[in-house]
Amino acid sequence: MKPLKEFTIPFVGLKLGEHHFDFEIKRAFFEYFEYEEFNDANIQVDVDFVKKSTLLELHFKASGYVNINCDVTNEPYNQDIDNEFDLVVKFGDEFNDENIDILVIPHGSYELSIQQYIYELIVLSVPIKRVHPGVTDGSLGSEILEKLEALSPKLKDKKETNEEIDPRWNTLKKLLTDK
């Protein structure tokens, strides 16, 4: 996968110290990764980049929303995204990204592509179970919810369950109250 130019930081020309980068993420970004789960996206990613003489520190902060379909009703809704991630980039003999928080890039590298980290930060911010807020508070009116309610098993009333109890158990219950 060819890296996107706008998500590549050429750090070799930057002075030592703090630098700030802003990225606006839309649905086209996820289409590049062939990720079709989001109907729409509007996410602001702020990257604080600290260049030191022996390493690079990056702090990612993503905030915004993605429009996804509810797992219960299949209704689209906006899921808020708010997540942070820290990454330390060190220099070594060869590329190594086995550790989640530490990236080792070869000596002589002059730029860093952060598109994969932004992608993972956003995708992992979305909850596993996606439930429309209207389902949880009862304000969403949907044919699917009505059908689920009609097909759900009905709980028996307590009166019915008491009448169905075997009479021998009533005798045993008296033992508990005869103390």
Secondary structure per residue as TSV (DSSP state, phi and psi in degrees):
chain	resnum	aa	ss	phi	psi
A	1	M	-	360.0	123.7
A	2	K	-	-75.3	131.9
A	3	P	-	-68.0	145.8
A	4	L	-	-78.0	133.2
A	5	K	G	-62.7	-37.8
A	6	E	G	-70.1	-12.6
A	7	F	G	-108.5	21.5
A	8	T	E	-110.7	126.5
A	9	I	E	-104.2	113.0
A	10	P	-	-81.9	91.6
A	11	F	G	-80.7	-13.1
A	12	V	G	-66.2	-28.7
A	13	G	G	-91.5	-3.1
A	14	L	S	-84.7	147.1
A	15	K	-	-75.7	159.2
A	16	L	S	-63.4	141.1
A	17	G	E	125.5	-164.5
A	18	E	E	-89.0	142.9
A	19	H	E	-139.0	152.2
A	20	H	E	-126.9	134.9
A	21	F	E	-127.8	137.9
A	22	D	E	-116.5	137.1
A	23	F	E	-132.0	137.1
A	24	E	E	-108.4	121.2
A	25	I	E	-104.0	126.2
A	26	K	-	-118.7	-177.1
A	27	R	H	-62.9	-31.5
A	28	A	H	-60.1	-31.8
A	29	F	H	-60.6	-43.1
A	30	F	H	-75.3	-28.7
A	31	E	H	-64.5	-32.4
A	32	Y	H	-61.2	-36.0
A	33	F	T	-88.0	3.2
A	34	E	T	59.1	39.7
A	35	Y	-	-104.5	112.4
A	36	E	-	-104.2	10.9
A	37	E	S	-73.0	-26.4
A	38	F	-	-96.7	132.0
A	39	N	S	-76.0	-36.9
A	40	D	E	-156.7	161.8
A	41	A	E	-150.5	144.0
A	42	N	E	-147.7	93.3
A	43	I	E	-129.2	134.7
A	44	Q	E	-102.2	122.7
A	45	V	E	-113.2	121.7
A	46	D	E	-106.2	128.9
A	47	V	E	-118.9	118.2
A	48	D	E	-94.3	118.8
A	49	F	E	-113.7	119.9
A	50	V	E	-114.0	117.4
A	51	K	E	-98.4	123.1
A	52	K	-	-116.8	171.4
A	53	S	S	-67.3	-30.1
A	54	T	S	-113.5	-11.0
A	55	L	E	-156.4	172.6
A	56	L	E	-124.8	138.8
A	57	E	E	-117.8	133.9
A	58	L	E	-126.8	135.8
A	59	H	E	-123.3	115.0
A	60	F	E	-97.7	137.0
A	61	K	E	-135.5	118.6
A	62	A	E	-112.2	133.2
A	63	S	E	-147.4	144.3
A	64	G	E	150.8	-145.3
A	65	Y	E	-148.2	156.9
A	66	V	E	-125.0	142.6
A	67	N	E	-95.6	116.6
A	68	I	E	-130.6	168.2
A	69	N	E	-93.2	141.3
A	70	C	-	-68.9	141.6
A	71	D	T	-72.8	-23.3
A	72	V	T	-88.5	-50.9
A	73	T	T	-107.3	-11.0
A	74	N	-	65.5	17.5
A	75	E	-	-81.9	136.2
A	76	P	E	-73.0	144.4
A	77	Y	E	-153.7	162.4
A	78	N	E	-91.0	118.9
A	79	Q	E	-98.4	122.4
A	80	D	E	-69.3	142.6
A	81	I	E	-120.2	130.2
A	82	D	E	-154.5	105.6
A	83	N	E	-150.9	156.7
A	84	E	E	-133.9	156.6
A	85	F	E	-155.7	138.2
A	86	D	E	-112.7	141.1
A	87	L	E	-137.6	134.7
A	88	V	E	-111.5	130.1
A	89	V	E	-111.7	121.0
A	90	K	E	-112.7	165.0
A	91	F	E	-107.3	136.4
A	92	G	E	-148.1	-166.6
A	93	D	S	-74.6	-36.7
A	94	E	S	-144.3	162.6
A	95	F	-	-63.9	134.0
A	96	N	B	-150.4	117.3
A	97	D	-	-122.8	30.4
A	98	E	-	-68.9	-33.7
A	99	N	S	-86.3	139.6
A	100	I	S	-66.2	-42.5
A	101	D	S	-95.2	-9.1
A	102	I	E	-126.0	128.5
A	103	L	E	-115.8	129.6
A	104	V	E	-108.6	123.8
A	105	I	E	-117.1	153.8
A	106	P	E	-65.1	149.2
A	107	H	T	-57.8	142.6
A	108	G	T	92.2	-4.4
A	109	S	-	-67.3	145.8
A	110	Y	-	-123.5	-6.2
A	111	E	-	-147.2	162.0
A	112	L	E	-135.2	125.6
A	113	S	E	-94.6	123.9
A	114	I	-	-111.3	10.0
A	115	Q	H	-61.9	-39.2
A	116	Q	H	-66.2	-37.7
A	117	Y	H	-68.9	-38.0
A	118	I	H	-66.4	-44.1
A	119	Y	H	-58.3	-50.1
A	120	E	H	-65.7	-38.2
A	121	L	H	-59.4	-43.1
A	122	I	H	-75.3	-46.9
A	123	V	H	-63.7	-38.3
A	124	L	T	-77.7	-8.6
A	125	S	T	-80.8	-19.6
A	126	V	S	-79.6	131.5
A	127	P	-	-62.8	153.7
A	128	I	S	-66.1	-46.0
A	129	K	S	-97.2	117.0
A	130	R	-	-100.8	107.2
A	131	V	-	-120.6	126.6
A	132	H	-	-57.7	135.7
A	133	P	H	-59.1	-27.6
A	134	G	H	-69.2	-24.0
A	135	V	H	-73.2	-42.7
A	136	T	H	-70.8	-36.0
A	137	D	H	-96.1	-1.9
A	138	G	T	82.1	8.3
A	139	S	-	-89.4	-11.2
A	140	L	-	-85.4	124.3
A	141	G	-	-102.0	118.6
A	142	S	-	-145.6	146.8
A	143	E	H	-62.8	-36.1
A	144	I	H	-65.3	-42.9
A	145	L	H	-63.6	-39.8
A	146	E	H	-64.0	-40.2
A	147	K	H	-67.7	-40.1
A	148	L	H	-63.0	-39.7
A	149	E	H	-65.3	-41.3
A	150	A	H	-67.5	-33.7
A	151	L	H	-91.9	-5.8
A	152	S	S	-73.3	148.2
A	153	P	-	-67.3	138.9
A	154	K	-	-87.6	137.1
A	155	L	-	-83.5	141.5
A	156	K	-	-77.4	148.0
A	157	D	-	-70.2	159.0
A	158	K	H	-66.2	-33.6
A	159	K	H	-61.9	-42.2
A	160	E	H	-65.8	-39.6
A	161	T	H	-69.5	-34.6
A	162	N	H	-67.4	-36.2
A	163	E	H	-70.5	-27.1
A	164	E	T	-87.3	-3.6
A	165	I	S	-71.2	138.0
A	166	D	-	-61.4	132.1
A	167	P	H	-59.6	-23.8
A	168	R	H	-65.2	-28.9
A	169	W	H	-69.8	-31.3
A	170	N	H	-61.0	-37.5
A	171	T	H	-65.1	-38.9
A	172	L	H	-69.1	-33.1
A	173	K	H	-66.2	-29.8
A	174	K	H	-64.2	-32.4
A	175	L	H	-62.4	-34.9
A	176	L	H	-68.7	-33.1
A	177	T	H	-90.7	-7.0
A	178	D	-	-90.7	35.0
A	179	K	-	-80.0	360.0
